[in-house]
Amino acid sequence: MHRSTHSALRMVTKQPVQTKMDKSEEQSSEIDQNDAVEDSASRAEGAEDAGTYTIPEDMYYSYEELYSRPFITPDSNIPSNILQLTHSFGYDCHRRDNLQLLNEQTLGFMAGNLLVLLDLRSKEQRYLRSSSGGGIGTIMAHPSKRYFAVAEKGDQPKIIIYEFPSLRPYRILRGGTVKAYSSVDFNHEGSLLASVGSASDFMLTLWEWAQERVLLRCKAFSQDVFRVTFSPYNPGLLTTSGAGHIKFWKMAKTFTGLKLQGQLGRFGKTALTDIEGYVELPDGKVVSGSEWGNMLLWEGGLIKVEICRKRGRSCHIGAIQQFALDEGEMITIGTDGTVRTWDVEVIDAADCADDSGLFEMEPMNELLIGRTVSLTSMVKSSVPDSFIWFAQDANGSIWKLDLSFSNMTHDPERLFTFHAGAIQAMDVSPISHLMATTALDRSVRIFDFLAEKEVTSCQYSQGGTSVVWAPCSVSSKGSIVLLGFEDGVVRIVELYQPVGLQAIPGQSQAKLAQLRLKQALKPHNAPVTALAFERNGEVLATGSADCTVFFFTVGEKYSPIGFVSVPGPVQGLEWSPRAHERSTLLILCQNGFVVEVEAPEAESHTPSSTYHIQGLPTRHFHFHSIKSRIKRDVEIVRRKELKEKKRKEKEERKKDETQEEEEEEEEEEEEELPPIYIPERPSPLLCAFYSQPGAFWLSMGGYDAGYLYHCRFSEQEGEDPELRQDEPFAFLPLEQTEEDPLFSLSFSSSGQLALCGMWSGQVRVYPLQPQDPNLTSLIGFWALSVHDNHNGHIRSIRCSYDGQFVLTTGEDGNIFVFSLLSEEELSRTLELIQAKIPSPL
């Protein structure tokens, strides 16, 4: 352990703008003593440690030595600071319990591999990185607000207890789970911490955290566990809940020592349900929610009664996400956007007089936050006698709620808004530090990433699926943005005041710009998945999941030219660069087809009865897997080298042989080579880019991940594209990408760097040599885990127009901004790198 009482903390301070188990299984498990016993070996080890060493109260760890750093290929000379985080715009509002109040002015929430500390007054953000680079599983504030726990994800993840507000790492708990923590909770006194792991061990561990010591541990359940809590009234009782279950625990003293005994809740006649929220009552009963919105009163491991509203109405529409006891009232929140309070005494005494199993009652108070609000968690202000709560909204907001239910009650206040769910697309302005993002939450947002604030947003009737910022050849002011939607509509909008943003008279500073609709088009009948301007800005191409690409002439008004059909849903569109003689469009289909068409000319196609373009010069490529052959060839080379090594060793032995007769050596029987395997279902095509006219690089997912494939179009176009089987003519192995394919790619403004967004949420940067279509310089790289490692696939990665910033958006709802090393420093560094790369033969 490292003792540091004055360790520097590296942070950035900036201004922002199931499956359910079988019912017979749950009924047969009342108290499983075998499954619910502490790990005696680890406890004995903890006792031994306790006898030999006590951690002093003033011992701290060094954050500088703890936080995860980028991976850099050894001897590559790539600077560690090539990218540096400057701001986070997103919020993973779909994560469970992703909101904690650290003090009266600081909120904490997880954003990929970061914990974001958000100041409510100044709107400043501070960041703590995960120590593993594997992400963060859950967070929890200590009852005293002097500490908070960050439970991580990754191989053998840690729980780090940070002191607040100093943010010094105070304690590190190791060995509580194998892959990730799903929930942690401090007991009422704050002396113990309970943690529960996710798949595959689902381990429940009780810690004497101040001494980093395991008190008790056992397996909590065989499926996902969402939550663990201590009873605030009985220090020996705990509850866990999750997929199709709830379990009641007690710490019991036996003749062999302290044990954890777990009693699985039996649903009886009630339908099995996932349980997100529950609350312990003072007398030991537990009230839980259900997927259909009613409350279940548990006593002795059984459902005593199901509570609904009068006339059989459910307590909430949809699942009850959280319960809380406050001032003698029970508070419930639900995905219906409503907060309700209930009489605890009535619930505690509830019983059923007939065979229905139902008890009807009405809430004491009710607050509807909004019809489009979906509350998932709340935390209460720690100010004495306060009625203020802060709420997480799965539809992209953080709310401040006054639950006093009096004549002086303030209206709900939306403190912050974000995209809800995966960011579908992002693009940057060609002339300023602005970016546009869109998501299936039906919103489009414009951010000023230099000033670190959102400048405007707009809601539409359908979810957004694609976005492109028109180049300067189309709009010299950089004010035109094109948006694609899931209903097949393309909207052309104009942004007011995109440069030197000034407040519009009569409006609040919250909206510094506006979006105005210029034109709406309906070229498709399925989601618009890609938008791309031809290199001269004269033609717009739109691609869709309906297996068509539509072309428009660009002008003050966009006019349709026509469409072509392709063999699969469109994944992406790439126009040929200016260096190519012909203007062609590379159409990437999700099912492994790549189609190249020449840019159509408006005059050459005059639609009469149909816009279907016939006779446009077209070439097809249908990816045929070569990965198993690559692996087979590698194995052949390995065996050949091994055979040669053994032959040389045998010759050496012969030279040293003194005996006249040598013993005959039996030749080893060679194993069969691995068979050639072609996946039955084609691997998904993720991204591609031109290398030279008629040739391109492909990144594939699924079985074929792990390589970049160099492909070219065949001149033979006679056969049916569906019957083609085209193989790449070259390939490039990418390190550590078999399970983590390259998901999105772009190039820096100077062309010196390949910017890669990975499936795992990692950002990679590869330095490139100029004029290198074969990517011989794609060797060393810089990599940093940024987005969530499990659901943070990076859909978009872009460089700002001036090369100063790199921006990423992911399926975890997060948006990150990085500063990029200056071009001068980058050039000096790349000269060193290029000097080490041998020229191709």
C-alpha positions in Angstrom: 0.0 0.0 0.0 1.1 3.5 -0.7 0.7 6.1 2.0 0.0 9.6 0.6 -1.7 12.4 2.5 -0.9 15.0 -0.1 -1.3 13.1 -3.3 -2.1 15.2 -6.4 -5.4 14.4 -8.1 -5.5 14.4 -11.8 -8.9 15.8 -12.9 -10.3 18.1 -15.5 -12.5 21.0 -14.3 -14.5 22.5 -17.0 -17.8 24.3 -17.7 -20.5 22.2 -19.4 -23.3 23.5 -20.8 -33.6 -12.6 -18.3 -34.7 -15.0 -18.2 -36.7 -15.7 -15.1 -36.2 -18.8 -13.0 -38.7 -21.7 -13.1 -41.5 -21.3 -10.6 -41.0 -24.8 -9.3 -37.3 -23.9 -8.6 -38.3 -20.8 -6.6 -40.9 -22.6 -4.6 -38.6 -25.4 -3.6 -36.0 -23.0 -2.2 -37.1 -21.7 1.1 -33.8 -21.4 3.1 -30.8 -22.7 1.3 -28.2 -23.1 3.9 -25.7 -24.6 1.6 -25.9 -21.8 -1.0 -25.9 -19.1 1.7 -22.9 -19.7 3.8 -19.9 -17.4 4.1 -16.6 -18.4 2.5 -15.0 -19.7 5.7 -11.5 -19.8 4.1 -11.6 -16.1 3.2 -13.0 -15.2 6.6 -10.3 -17.1 8.3 -7.8 -15.3 6.2 -9.4 -12.0 7.1 -9.2 -12.8 10.8 -5.5 -13.6 10.4 -4.9 -10.3 8.7 -6.9 -8.6 11.5 -4.6 -10.0 14.1 -1.5 -8.9 12.3 -2.3 -5.6 10.7 -4.7 -2.7 11.2 -5.0 0.0 8.6 -4.4 3.4 10.2 -7.2 5.9 9.8 -5.0 8.5 8.1 -3.8 6.1 5.4 -4.6 7.1 1.8 -3.8 5.8 -1.7 -2.5 7.9 -4.6 -5.0 8.6 -7.4 -2.0 9.2 -9.7 -0.9 5.6 -9.2 -4.4 4.3 -9.4 -6.3 5.6 -12.4 -6.2 3.7 -15.7 -3.9 5.1 -18.4 -3.9 4.6 -22.2 -2.2 1.6 -23.7 0.6 2.6 -26.1 2.3 0.1 -28.4 5.8 -0.5 -26.9 8.7 1.4 -28.7 6.2 3.3 -30.9 7.1 6.8 -29.6 3.4 7.7 -29.6 2.9 10.4 -26.9 0.6 9.5 -24.0 -1.1 12.9 -24.2 -2.1 12.6 -27.9 -5.7 12.9 -26.7 -6.8 14.5 -23.4 -10.4 14.6 -22.1 -11.9 18.1 -21.9 -15.6 17.5 -21.5 -18.5 15.1 -21.2 -21.9 16.0 -22.6 -23.8 12.8 -22.1 -25.6 10.9 -19.3 -26.3 7.1 -19.3 -29.8 7.6 -18.0 -30.8 4.0 -18.6 -28.2 2.7 -16.0 -29.7 1.6 -12.7 -29.2 4.0 -9.8 -27.0 6.3 -11.9 -27.5 9.4 -9.6 -26.0 10.1 -6.2 -25.9 13.2 -4.1 -22.4 13.7 -2.6 -23.3 17.0 -0.9 -25.8 19.7 -1.3 -24.3 21.0 -4.5 -22.6 18.0 -6.0 -24.2 15.2 -8.0 -22.3 12.1 -9.1 -23.1 9.8 -12.0 -21.3 7.2 -14.2 -20.3 8.0 -17.8 -18.5 5.1 -19.3 -15.1 4.8 -17.6 -15.6 8.1 -15.8 -17.4 9.2 -12.6 -18.7 12.7 -13.3 -19.0 15.1 -10.4 -21.4 17.9 -11.4 -21.6 21.1 -9.4 -25.3 22.2 -9.3 -24.4 25.9 -8.9 -21.5 26.5 -11.2 -22.3 23.6 -13.6 -18.6 22.7 -13.5 -17.6 19.1 -14.0 -14.8 17.0 -12.4 -13.9 13.5 -13.5 -12.5 10.4 -11.8 -11.3 7.6 -14.2 -11.8 3.9 -13.4 -8.7 2.1 -12.2 -9.3 -1.0 -14.3 -10.2 0.6 -17.7 -13.1 -1.9 -17.6 -15.8 0.5 -16.7 -17.8 1.4 -13.6 -20.6 -0.9 -12.3 -22.3 1.1 -9.6 -21.8 4.0 -7.1 -23.0 4.8 -3.6 -22.6 7.7 -1.2 -21.8 7.0 2.5 -24.5 8.0 5.0 -22.1 10.6 6.4 -21.4 12.1 2.9 -17.7 11.9 3.9 -17.1 9.1 1.5 -18.5 7.4 -1.6 -17.9 4.0 -3.1 -17.1 3.4 -6.8 -17.6 -0.3 -7.7 -15.9 -1.1 -11.0 -16.1 -3.6 -13.8 -13.4 -5.6 -15.5 -11.3 -8.6 -14.5 -11.3 -8.9 -10.7 -12.7 -5.4 -10.3 -12.1 -3.2 -7.2 -14.4 -1.2 -5.0 -12.7 2.1 -4.3 -13.8 4.2 -1.4 -13.0 7.9 -2.1 -13.0 10.6 0.6 -15.2 13.6 -0.2 -14.6 16.4 -1.0 -10.9 15.8 -1.2 -11.5 12.9 -3.7 -8.5 11.0 -2.3 -8.7 7.2 -2.6 -9.2 6.1 1.0 -9.8 2.3 0.8 -9.6 -0.4 -1.9 -11.7 -3.6 -1.6 -10.5 -6.5 -3.7 -11.8 -10.0 -4.5 -15.6 -9.3 -4.1 -16.6 -10.5 -7.6 -15.0 -11.8 -10.9 -16.3 -9.5 -13.6 -18.5 -6.6 -12.4 -20.4 -5.2 -9.5 -24.1 -4.5 -9.9 -25.0 -2.9 -6.6 -23.4 -1.7 -3.3 -24.9 -0.3 -0.1 -23.6 1.0 3.2 -25.4 0.0 6.4 -27.2 2.7 8.5 -24.1 3.4 10.7 -21.8 3.3 7.7 -19.4 0.7 9.2 -20.3 -2.1 6.7 -20.6 -2.3 3.0 -22.6 -4.9 1.1 -21.7 -5.6 -2.6 -23.2 -8.0 -5.1 -21.6 -9.1 -8.4 -23.1 -9.6 -11.8 -22.7 -12.7 -14.0 -21.2 -15.2 -13.6 -20.7 -15.4 -9.9 -23.5 -13.2 -8.4 -21.5 -13.0 -5.2 -22.8 -11.2 -2.2 -20.1 -9.9 0.1 -20.2 -8.0 3.3 -17.2 -5.9 4.1 -15.7 -4.2 7.1 -14.6 -1.6 4.5 -12.5 0.6 6.7 -10.1 -2.3 7.2 -10.5 -3.7 3.7 -11.7 -6.9 5.3 -14.3 -9.5 4.1 -16.8 -10.2 6.9 -19.1 -12.7 5.1 -19.7 -13.8 1.6 -21.9 -16.2 -0.4 -23.7 -16.6 -3.8 -26.7 -14.3 -3.8 -28.7 -16.1 -6.6 -28.2 -17.8 -10.0 -29.5 -14.9 -12.1 -29.1 -11.1 -12.3 -29.2 -9.3 -9.0 -30.3 -5.7 -9.3 -30.1 -4.4 -5.8 -28.7 -5.1 -2.3 -29.6 -3.1 0.8 -29.2 -3.3 4.6 -32.3 -2.8 6.7 -32.1 0.6 8.3 -33.9 -0.7 11.4 -32.2 -4.1 12.0 -28.5 -4.2 11.4 -28.5 -8.0 10.9 -31.0 -8.0 8.0 -30.4 -7.5 4.3 -32.5 -7.8 1.1 -31.5 -8.6 -2.5 -33.7 -8.5 -5.6 -33.4 -9.0 -9.3 -34.5 -11.1 -12.2 -37.6 -13.1 -11.1 -36.7 -13.1 -7.4 -36.4 -11.4 -4.0 -34.3 -12.8 -1.2 -34.2 -12.0 2.5 -31.0 -12.4 4.4 -29.9 -12.4 8.0 -26.6 -12.5 9.8 -27.0 -15.3 12.3 -24.6 -16.4 15.1 -24.1 -20.2 15.0 -21.8 -22.5 17.0 -19.4 -22.3 14.1 -19.4 -18.5 13.9 -21.3 -15.8 12.0 -23.3 -17.0 9.0 -25.4 -15.5 6.2 -28.7 -17.2 5.9 -30.8 -16.5 2.8 -34.5 -17.1 2.4 -35.9 -16.9 -1.2 -39.2 -15.2 -1.5 -42.0 -17.5 -2.7 -44.5 -16.0 -5.1 -47.2 -18.6 -4.6 -50.3 -17.8 -6.7 -48.8 -14.4 -7.8 -47.1 -14.3 -11.2 -43.3 -14.3 -11.1 -41.8 -10.8 -11.6 -38.6 -9.0 -11.9 -38.2 -6.8 -8.8 -36.5 -3.4 -9.3 -37.4 -1.7 -6.0 -38.4 -2.6 -2.5 -38.2 -1.1 1.1 -37.8 -2.7 4.5 -40.4 -1.9 7.2 -39.4 -1.4 10.8 -41.1 -4.7 11.9 -39.1 -6.8 9.3 -41.7 -6.9 6.6 -40.7 -5.9 3.1 -42.7 -4.1 0.4 -41.6 -4.7 -3.2 -42.7 -3.6 -6.6 -43.8 -5.6 -9.6 -43.6 -5.3 -13.4 -47.3 -4.6 -13.6 -47.2 -1.7 -11.1 -48.7 -3.2 -7.9 -47.0 -3.5 -4.5 -46.3 -6.8 -2.9 -46.2 -7.1 1.0 -43.7 -9.8 2.1 -43.7 -11.5 5.5 -41.8 -14.6 6.4 -40.6 -15.1 2.8 -44.2 -15.2 1.5 -46.5 -12.7 -0.2 -49.0 -11.7 2.5 -51.0 -9.5 0.2 -50.8 -7.7 -3.2 -51.7 -4.0 -2.9 -53.5 -2.1 -5.7 -55.7 1.0 -6.0 -59.4 1.2 -5.8 -61.4 -0.7 -8.5 -58.4 -2.9 -9.2 -56.2 -0.1 -10.7 -52.5 -0.6 -10.4 -50.4 1.6 -8.0 -48.3 2.7 -11.0 -48.6 2.2 -14.7 -45.6 0.0 -15.3 -42.8 -1.1 -12.9 -42.3 0.6 -9.6 -38.6 1.5 -9.7 -37.9 2.7 -6.1 -39.4 2.9 -2.6 -38.4 5.1 0.2 -39.7 5.7 3.8 -39.7 9.3 4.8 -41.5 11.1 7.6 -43.8 8.2 8.2 -44.8 8.0 4.6 -43.9 5.5 1.9 -42.8 7.1 -1.4 -42.9 5.2 -4.7 -41.7 6.3 -8.1 -42.4 4.6 -11.4 -41.8 4.6 -15.1 -45.1 6.4 -15.5 -43.4 9.6 -14.4 -45.4 9.8 -11.1 -44.3 10.1 -7.5 -46.9 8.8 -5.0 -47.0 8.7 -1.2 -48.8 6.0 0.9 -49.8 5.5 4.5 -47.2 3.1 5.9 -49.4 2.0 8.8 -52.2 1.0 6.5 -49.7 -1.0 4.3 -48.1 -2.7 7.3 -51.5 -3.9 8.5 -52.9 -4.7 5.1 -54.6 -8.1 4.7 -57.0 -9.7 2.2 -60.5 -10.6 3.2 -61.2 -12.8 0.2 -59.5 -15.2 -2.2 -58.4 -12.4 -4.6 -55.2 -11.8 -2.7 -55.6 -8.0 -3.2 -55.8 -5.1 -0.8 -57.1 -1.8 -2.2 -56.0 1.6 -1.0 -55.4 5.1 -2.5 -52.2 7.2 -2.3 -52.1 10.1 0.2 -50.4 12.4 -2.3 -49.4 12.3 -6.0 -47.1 14.3 -8.2 -47.1 13.8 -11.9 -43.7 15.0 -13.2 -44.7 14.6 -16.9 -46.3 12.2 -19.4 -42.9 11.7 -21.1 -41.0 11.2 -17.9 -39.8 7.8 -16.7 -38.4 8.0 -13.2 -35.9 5.2 -12.2 -34.2 6.5 -9.0 -34.2 9.4 -6.5 -31.8 10.7 -3.8 -32.9 13.0 -1.0 -31.2 16.2 0.0 -29.2 15.8 3.2 -30.3 19.2 4.5 -32.3 18.6 7.8 -36.1 18.8 7.3 -35.7 19.2 3.6 -38.4 17.9 1.2 -36.1 18.2 -1.9 -35.2 15.1 -3.9 -33.1 14.7 -7.1 -34.5 12.2 -9.6 -33.0 10.3 -12.5 -35.3 10.3 -15.6 -34.7 7.4 -18.1 -35.9 9.8 -20.8 -32.8 12.0 -20.5 -33.2 14.4 -17.6 -32.2 15.1 -14.0 -35.0 16.6 -11.9 -35.2 18.6 -8.7 -38.5 17.7 -6.9 -40.2 19.3 -4.0 -42.2 16.5 -2.2 -43.6 18.7 0.6 -47.1 18.4 -0.9 -48.2 21.7 0.6 -49.5 25.0 -0.7 -45.9 26.3 -1.0 -44.7 23.3 -3.0 -42.5 24.3 -6.0 -43.1 22.8 -9.4 -40.7 20.1 -10.6 -37.5 21.7 -12.0 -35.7 20.0 -14.9 -32.0 20.7 -14.0 -30.3 19.1 -16.9 -31.3 17.4 -20.2 -29.4 14.8 -22.3 -30.0 12.4 -25.1 -32.0 9.3 -23.8 -30.2 6.2 -24.9 -27.9 5.4 -27.8 -26.5 8.3 -29.8 -27.3 7.2 -33.3 -25.2 9.7 -35.2 -22.9 12.8 -34.9 -21.2 15.2 -37.2 -19.1 18.3 -36.9 -19.3 21.8 -38.5 -16.9 22.5 -41.3 -16.1 26.0 -40.0 -16.7 26.2 -36.3 -16.5 24.2 -33.0 -20.1 22.9 -33.3 -21.4 19.4 -33.4 -24.8 17.9 -34.2 -26.1 14.7 -32.6 -29.3 12.7 -32.9 -30.9 9.7 -31.2 -34.1 7.6 -31.1 -35.4 9.9 -28.4 -36.6 12.1 -31.3 -34.2 15.0 -30.4 -31.5 16.7 -32.3 -28.9 18.7 -30.3 -26.3 21.2 -31.3 -23.3 21.6 -29.0 -20.5 24.2 -28.8 -17.7 22.0 -27.7 -15.2 24.8 -27.3 -17.5 26.7 -24.9 -18.7 23.3 -23.5 -22.4 24.0 -23.7 -25.5 23.0 -25.6 -26.7 25.8 -27.8 -30.0 24.4 -29.0 -32.1 21.3 -29.4 -35.2 20.4 -31.3 -37.9 17.6 -30.9 -39.4 15.7 -33.8 -42.1 13.2 -34.2 -39.7 10.3 -35.1 -36.4 9.1 -33.8 -33.2 10.4 -35.4 -31.0 7.9 -37.2 -28.4 9.9 -39.2 -26.9 13.4 -39.5 -24.5 15.2 -41.8 -23.3 18.7 -41.6 -23.3 20.2 -45.1 -19.8 21.2 -46.4 -18.7 24.7 -47.2 -19.3 24.0 -50.9 -23.0 23.7 -50.1 -23.3 26.3 -47.3 -20.5 28.9 -47.0 -21.8 29.9 -43.6 -21.7 26.4 -42.3 -25.4 26.7 -41.3 -27.0 23.7 -43.1 -27.5 20.3 -41.3 -29.3 17.3 -42.8 -31.1 14.9 -40.5 -32.4 11.3 -41.3 -35.2 9.7 -39.3 -36.6 6.3 -38.6 -39.7 6.8 -40.8 -37.6 7.4 -43.9 -37.8 11.2 -43.9 -34.8 13.5 -44.5 -35.0 17.1 -43.1 -32.8 19.9 -44.2 -32.5 22.4 -41.3 -30.7 25.7 -41.0 -28.9 26.8 -37.8 -29.0 30.5 -37.0 -25.8 32.2 -35.7 -23.5 29.2 -36.0 -20.4 31.4 -35.6 -19.8 33.9 -32.8 -23.0 32.8 -31.0 -25.0 35.6 -29.5 -28.2 35.4 -27.4 -31.3 36.0 -29.5 -33.2 39.0 -28.2 -36.2 38.1 -26.0 -34.9 34.6 -25.3 -33.1 33.0 -22.4 -29.5 32.2 -22.6 -30.4 28.5 -22.6 -31.1 28.7 -26.3 -28.3 30.5 -28.0 -29.3 29.4 -31.5 -32.3 28.0 -33.4 -33.0 25.3 -36.0 -35.3 26.2 -38.8 -36.8 23.7 -41.3 -35.9 24.5 -44.9 -37.1 21.4 -46.6 -38.4 17.9 -45.9 -38.0 14.9 -48.2 -39.4 11.3 -48.0 -37.1 9.2 -50.1 -37.4 6.0 -48.0 -40.0 3.8 -46.2 -37.5 2.6 -43.5 -34.9 4.3 -41.3 -32.4 6.6 -43.0 -29.1 5.0 -42.0 -26.6 7.2 -44.0 -26.3 10.7 -45.5 -23.4 11.8 -47.7 -22.5 14.7 -49.9 -20.6 14.1 -53.1 -17.0 15.5 -53.0 -18.0 18.7 -55.0 -21.2 19.1 -53.0 -23.4 18.8 -56.1 -25.2 15.5 -55.2 -26.6 14.2 -51.9 -26.9 10.4 -51.4 -29.3 9.0 -48.8 -29.1 5.3 -47.7 -31.8 3.3 -45.9 -32.6 0.0 -44.2 -35.1 -0.4 -47.1 -32.1 -1.5 -49.4 -32.2 1.6 -51.5 -29.9 4.7 -52.1 -31.6 7.9 -53.3 -29.8 10.7 -55.1 -30.7 14.4 -55.0 -29.3 17.5 -56.7 -28.1 20.0 -54.2 -29.2 23.6 -54.3 -31.5 26.1 -52.6 -34.0 23.4 -53.1 -33.0 19.7 -53.2 -34.5 17.9 -56.3 -34.7 14.1 -56.6 -32.6 12.4 -59.3 -33.6 8.8 -58.5 -32.7 5.7 -56.6 -30.8 2.5 -57.0 -31.5 -0.8 -55.2 -28.8 -2.7 -53.3 -28.6 -6.3 -52.0 -28.9 -5.4 -48.3 -29.8 -2.7 -45.7 -27.5 0.2 -46.1 -24.9 0.5 -43.3 -22.9 3.5 -44.7 -22.0 5.6 -47.7 -18.5 6.8 -48.7 -17.9 9.1 -51.7 -14.5 8.8 -53.5 -12.0 11.4 -52.5 -10.9 14.3 -54.8 -7.7 12.4 -55.7 -9.8 9.9 -57.6 -10.4 10.6 -61.2 -14.1 9.5 -61.2 -16.7 10.4 -58.6 -18.1 7.2 -57.2 -20.1 6.2 -54.2 -19.2 3.2 -52.0 -22.4 1.7 -50.6 -21.9 -0.5 -47.6 -24.6 -3.1 -46.8 -25.0 -4.7 -43.4 -25.0 -8.2 -44.8 -21.5 -8.0 -46.3 -22.3 -6.6 -49.8 -20.4 -3.5 -51.0 -21.7 -1.7 -54.1 -20.0 1.0 -56.1 -22.0 3.3 -58.4 -21.0 6.3 -60.4 -22.4 9.7 -59.4 -25.6 10.1 -61.4 -26.1 13.3 -63.5 -29.4 15.0 -63.1 -29.8 15.6 -66.9 -29.2 11.9 -67.7 -32.2 10.7 -65.8 -35.6 12.2 -66.5 -38.2 10.2 -64.4 -41.5 9.4 -66.1 -43.3 6.8 -64.1 -40.5 5.8 -61.7 -37.4 7.3 -60.0 -35.6 3.9 -60.3 -32.4 4.7 -62.1 -31.5 2.0 -64.7 -28.1 1.6 -66.4 -26.0 3.4 -63.8 -22.4 1.9 -63.9 -22.3 -0.4 -60.9 -19.8 -2.9 -59.4 -20.5 -5.4 -56.6 -18.4 -7.1 -54.0 -19.8 -9.8 -51.8 -17.5 -10.5 -48.8 -16.5 -14.2 -48.5 -14.8 -15.1 -45.3 -11.1 -15.9 -45.4 -10.4 -15.8 -41.7 -10.2 -19.6 -41.1 -7.8 -19.9 -44.1 -5.7 -17.1 -42.6 -5.6 -19.0 -39.3 -4.8 -22.2 -41.1 -1.9 -20.6 -43.0 -0.5 -19.2 -39.7 -0.7 -22.8 -38.2 1.1 -24.2 -41.3 3.9 -21.7 -40.9 4.1 -22.4 -37.1 4.4 -26.1 -37.7 6.9 -25.6 -40.4 9.1 -23.5 -38.1 8.7 -26.0 -35.3 9.7 -28.8 -37.6 12.7 -26.9 -38.7 13.7 -26.2 -35.1 13.4 -29.8 -34.2 15.5 -30.8 -37.2 18.3 -28.5 -36.2 18.2 -29.7 -32.6 18.4 -33.3 -33.9 21.5 -32.4 -36.0 23.1 -30.8 -33.0 22.5 -34.0 -31.0 24.0 -36.1 -33.8 27.2 -34.1 -33.7 27.5 -34.7 -30.0 26.5 -38.4 -30.3 29.4 -40.7 -29.0 27.6 -44.0 -29.4 28.1 -46.0 -32.6 24.4 -46.9 -32.8 21.8 -44.3 -32.5 18.4 -45.0 -31.2 15.7 -44.7 -33.8 13.3 -41.8 -33.0 9.7 -42.3 -33.6 8.3 -39.5 -35.7 5.4 -37.7 -34.1 2.1 -38.1 -35.8 1.1 -34.6 -37.1 -2.3 -33.4 -36.1 -4.8 -32.5 -38.8 -4.9 -28.9 -39.8 -7.9 -26.9 -38.6 -10.7 -27.2 -41.2 -11.8 -24.3 -43.4 -14.8 -22.7 -41.8 -17.3 -20.3 -43.5 -19.9 -18.8 -41.1 -23.4 -19.9 -41.9 -24.7 -16.4 -41.3 -22.6 -13.7 -42.9 -20.6 -11.5 -40.6 -21.9 -7.9 -40.2 -20.1 -5.2 -42.2 -19.1 -2.4 -39.8 -17.2 0.3 -41.7 -15.1 0.8 -44.9 -13.1 3.4 -46.7 -11.4 3.8 -50.1 -7.7 3.0 -50.4 -7.4 3.7 -54.2 -9.8 3.7 -57.2 -11.7 0.4 -57.2 -10.2 -0.8 -53.9 -11.2 -0.4 -50.3 -10.6 -1.5 -46.7 -13.3 -3.4 -44.8 -13.9 -3.9 -41.1 -16.1 -6.8 -40.3 -17.8 -7.9 -37.0 -18.8 -11.4 -35.8 -16.6 -14.3 -36.8 -14.5 -12.2 -39.2 -13.4 -9.6 -36.7 -9.8 -9.1 -35.9 -8.6 -7.9 -39.3 -8.9 -5.1 -41.8 -9.6 -6.7 -45.2 -8.2 -5.1 -48.5 -10.7 -5.7 -51.2 -11.2 -4.7 -54.9 -14.1 -4.8 -57.3 -14.0 -7.4 -60.0 -14.4 -6.4 -63.6 -16.7 -9.4 -64.2 -20.2 -8.2 -63.3 -22.2 -10.7 -65.3 -23.4 -12.9 -62.5 -26.2 -12.4 -60.0 -24.7 -10.3 -57.1 -26.4 -12.6 -54.6 -24.4 -15.6 -56.0 -21.0 -13.8 -55.8 -18.3 -14.9 -53.4 -15.5 -12.3 -53.5 -12.4 -12.7 -51.3 -10.1 -9.9 -50.1 -6.8 -9.8 -51.9 -4.9 -8.8 -48.7 -5.5 -8.4 -45.0 -4.0 -6.6 -42.0 -4.3 -8.1 -38.5 -5.4 -5.6 -35.9 -4.1 -6.3 -32.4 -6.7 -7.3 -29.8 -9.7 -6.9 -32.1 -11.0 -10.5 -32.4 -13.5 -9.8 -29.6 -13.4 -6.1 -30.1 -13.9 -5.1 -33.7 -13.3 -1.7 -35.2 -16.8 -0.2 -35.3 -16.3 3.3 -36.7 -13.4 5.1 -38.3 -12.4 8.6 -39.5 -9.2 10.5 -40.2 -7.8 13.6 -38.5 -8.0 16.9 -40.4 -4.3 16.6 -41.5 -4.7 12.9 -42.5 -1.9 12.0 -40.1 -4.0 9.9 -37.8 -6.6 7.2 -38.1 -9.2 7.7 -35.4 -11.0 4.4 -34.5 -14.1 3.8 -32.4 -14.1 0.3 -31.0 -17.0 -2.1 -30.2 -15.8 -2.1 -26.5 -16.1 1.7 -26.2 -12.3 2.1 -26.6 -10.8 4.9 -28.6 -7.8 4.0 -30.7 -5.4 6.3 -32.6 -3.1 5.0 -35.3 -0.4 7.3 -36.7 -0.2 7.0 -40.6 2.4 7.7 -43.2 1.3 9.9 -46.2 0.5 8.1 -49.4 0.1 4.7 -47.8 -2.9 2.9 -49.4 -1.7 -0.5 -48.2 -1.6 0.8 -44.6 1.9 -0.5 -44.0 2.4 2.2 -41.3 -0.7 0.9 -39.4 1.4 -0.7 -36.7 1.6 1.1 -33.3 -1.4 2.6 -31.7 -2.7 4.6 -28.6 -5.8 3.2 -26.9 -8.0 4.3 -24.0 -11.2 2.8 -22.7 -13.7 5.7 -22.6 -17.3 4.6 -23.2 -18.9 1.8 -21.3 -17.1 -1.5 -22.1 -20.3 -3.5 -22.6 -22.9 -1.3 -24.2 -20.8 1.8 -25.2 -20.1 0.8 -28.9 -18.7 4.0 -30.5 -21.0 4.8 -33.4 -19.3 8.0 -34.4 -15.8 9.5 -34.0 -14.9 12.8 -35.6 -12.1 15.4 -35.7 -13.0 19.1 -35.6 -12.5 21.2 -38.7 -9.3 22.7 -37.3 -7.8 19.5 -36.0 -7.9 20.7 -32.3 -10.5 18.3 -31.0 -11.7 14.7 -31.3 -15.3 13.8 -30.5 -16.9 10.5 -29.8 -20.5 9.3 -29.3 -21.6 5.9 -28.1 -24.6 3.6 -27.7 -24.3 4.2 -23.9 -25.6 7.8 -24.4 -22.3 9.4 -23.7 -20.6 12.1 -25.7 -16.9 12.9 -25.0 -14.7 15.7 -26.2 -10.9 15.4 -26.3 -8.2 17.9 -27.2 -5.8 16.7 -29.8 -2.1 17.3 -29.7 -1.2 20.3 -31.8 -0.2 19.7 -35.4 3.4 20.9 -34.8 3.9 18.6 -31.9 2.2 15.8 -33.8 4.4 16.3 -36.8 7.6 16.1 -34.7 6.4 12.9 -33.0 5.3 11.3 -36.3 8.7 12.0 -37.8 10.2 9.9 -35.0 7.7 7.2 -35.6 8.2 7.1 -39.4 12.0 6.9 -38.9 11.5 3.6 -37.2 9.2 2.0 -39.8 11.1 0.1 -42.5 10.2 0.9 -46.1 8.2 -1.8 -47.9 10.2 -4.1 -50.2 
